[in-house]
Amino acid sequence: MELGNISQPSYGPGPEAPGSNTPGLVTMAHGFLRLVQPNSLPIELIRFGQPQSTFSQEDIHELLLYEVGFLVCAAIGVLFVILVPLVGCCFCCCRC
């Protein structure tokens, strides 16, 4: 297996949808991934072979911008996990 130059990687084109019997599901999954993470990976923040240094405020902002889609999905998931049982309990107990 050829690893290539690890310190200076070369990236090919983005992932392509595989041939499948369910092209609708593949299209929907890739659409969701493009929606959740539309920004490209900030390569300059990845430091190979350099001593560990602290992140500046700009670096943290850039990383959060890269991960904003996943953060929004996680927040919606937490709200869903908390609110659905709470609303269900209210409906069961109060029966208004």
Stockholm file with secondary structure:
# STOCKHOLM 1.0

chainA/1-96         MELGNISQPSYGPGPEAPGSNTPGLVTMAHGFLRLVQPNSLPIELIRFGQPQSTFSQEDIHELLLYEVGFLVCAAIGVLFVILVPLVGCCFCCCRC
#=GR chainA/1-96 SS CCCCCSSSCCCCSCCCCCCCSCHHHHHHHHHHHHHHCCSCCCGGGCCSSSCCCCCCHHHHHHHHHHTHHHHHHHHHHHHHHHHHHHHHHHHHHHCC
#=GC SS_cons        CCCCCSSSCCCCSCCCCCCCSCHHHHHHHHHHHHHHCCSCCCGGGCCSSSCCCCCCHHHHHHHHHHTHHHHHHHHHHHHHHHHHHHHHHHHHHHCC
//
